[in-house]
Amino acid sequence: MSDTFDIPRLLELRKLTRSISERIETDLKAYLSTLGPLFSPLSILGEHIRGGSKTPLKGAEKAFRDLKSRFQSIAGQKPFSLNTEISSPLDVFAATPALTPIEYPYTATLDSKSAHLTVTSPLKWVLSYPDMQPKKLLDLLNGNRNQVRDELSHALLQCLTLELVLENRPGLVSLLEGLRFRLETTRLEGLGELSVILISCPVSTMLPSDEIIIQNTEISGIPSFEEIINISDIRDMSDPLQQTILSITQKVSPDIHREITQG
């Protein structure tokens, strides 16, 4: 950040960030709704989904064995420690994924001052089947294990199923990338070896200096902060289709490529 960055600048950027994130999240939810059927595990697991087709689906047996192996590996480890197995048919019905903004703890420090905050990344989300977001898993893990064992097992199964669907549908991932959204997997604190799926747009967000964060926290009195838009990303955005076409043009007709890029 520049030396002239101050609270008025923060407020201006926060307003811009929220306007952009609201628009992009609205668009992304519409895309996911349209693509909802492609997220269904029925096309991957077939007869192993309760209520699915009774006709054997090519590859379904292998996909089920893969899912079962993943479940047993993760479920038996901490923090889940579940002594349970999954059996066919599975009760996995959700299709259209939900979005949950990424949150993480952060401590801002300045001389003798410090502020412990929960920071939100407004342009990066966890992708999960509805009501199966990481917070749901963490709440179940912190609850009475005897009472929620079955619910925890089901939530874990949902997470692993979505991961399996995306791995077996590379065209779906490519389609989302074509819409300018990037998918990646990561691990979150408190969920052990379980991978969660993140989806983000080409424009990143960032934190200002700790000094500004502490000033903002002292003014608001709220121990939370939202990252702000990285305006250099907006300036540097390019059109992937344009770059692809230019690359083809350069190979096929260098003269025309020079005409386009230098004209």
Buried (B, 14 or more C-beta within 10 A) or exposed (E): BEEEBBEEBBEEBBEBBBEBBEEBBEBBBEBBEEBEEBBBBBBBBBBBBEEBEEEEBEBBBEBBEBBBEBBBEBBEEEBBEBEBEBEBBBEBBBBBBBBBBBBEEBEBEBEEEEBEBEBBBBBBBBBBBEEBBBBBBBEBBEEEEEEBBEEBBBBBBBBBBBBBBBEBBEEBBEBBEEEBBEBEEEEBEEBBEBBBBBBBBBBBBBBBEBBBBBBBBEEEEEEEBBBBBBEEBEEEEEEEEEEEEBEEBBEEEEEEBEEBEEE
